[in-house]
Each structure stands twice: as structure tokens, then as C-alpha cells.
Amino acid sequence: MSTVLVVEDSVTQREMISDLLKGSGLNVTVASDGVEAMEYIQGRCPDLVVLDIVMPRMNGYELCRRLKADPKTQNVPVVMCSSKGEEFDRYWGMKQGADAYIAKPFQPTELIGTVKQLLRG
């Protein structure tokens, strides 16, 4: 079973995304910001990361850059999931190395479909 790390500072959003992914048969772990996510990833590498952008301590862009720069994690797919839905935000997220960008609010099927597609990748 694939493990997805959900990095989101909003408890409500974190629980909603986790429940959606668990409901589609995935193993889910969570972190509340980029620093916590980095600490988790040092211990064991998830199969995919769902990442908010606006977070305390380390934002999603920075975390994505670090993951893609590290040979151990550079092939882990990153899905940015943010309320920053402008074209520029999407462009900038992809420029940091994200494999997909989903704007909030999103349709559950969009998130699950994207995650499953990247895990098959």
C-alpha cells in the first residue's frame, strides 16, 4: 500500500485530505508544516507528498525545492494543493519541481485521480 504524506497547517484541511486519501485505499501520514515534513522524510520516504504552499516555518515552495534537490527524494511525486489558484502560482509551483498543482477548493475526484495517476507513474 502506498504511503502519502499530507503537509498542511490547517487541521480541517489536513483531516479532509487525509480522510479522502484513506478512503481511496492509501496509507496516510501528516505533518503540519515543512519543517515537520522534512523531519518525517529523513526517517522514511513517502511514496508521494501532498503539499500546501502557505505554512509557518517552511512554505511549500521551499519544501518542494528541497525534496527535488535531494537524490533520496527527487523522484517522490509532489502534488501542491493550495488556495493560491492564480496562473502564476501554478506556474511557480511547477517551476519548484511540483508534479501536479491543484487549487483549493478542489473536487475530491480531482485530488484522488491526480494522486493515483502519479503513484502509477
Summary of the structure (lengths in Angstrom):
residues: 121
radius of gyration: 12.7
end to end distance: 15.0
largest distance: 34.7
contacts: 383
relative contact order: 0.18
helix: 45%
strand: 19%
